[in-house]
Amino acid sequence: MPIYDVKTFRSREAVGALVGLTRKAIIERLESELAPHGLSAAQSLVVLVLAQGMADTAAGACKLLSHDPGAMTRLLDRLQEKGLVRRVPGPDRRSARLELMPKGRRVYAEINAAQVKVLNGMLRGFSPAEARQLESFLKRMLANA
């Protein structure tokens, strides 16, 4: 049985809008937490992707984070200027492998702490079981995608 009906559907109250607005709120709070470290949320996500081994090339990070190649190149340039990431040359710039520098590994710990703080704040009033249930629901939606 369908969850939504065209006749009664209210986009702003539906799961898609709520997930999008929640993501926006998380990013805004993460930006505030990371500002003292001189990092944007977008930069922090690239550091997370590299630290957690989810990608090791610009193309892989682009795909995972839904960035266009030009935006990713600019992000990586800034992270390299900050001494957080380095490109290990490959046959061409696009195929260079990405590595976290020692400073990047230290910053990763700060990013992780900021994420925990932001998410705990946004989950205020939820029980641990409710938070796990929410995660489970979102994972099911992703599996259905």
Summary of the structure (lengths in Angstrom):
residues: 145
radius of gyration: 18.0
end to end distance: 17.5
largest distance: 55.9
contacts: 365
relative contact order: 0.12
helix: 68%
strand: 6%
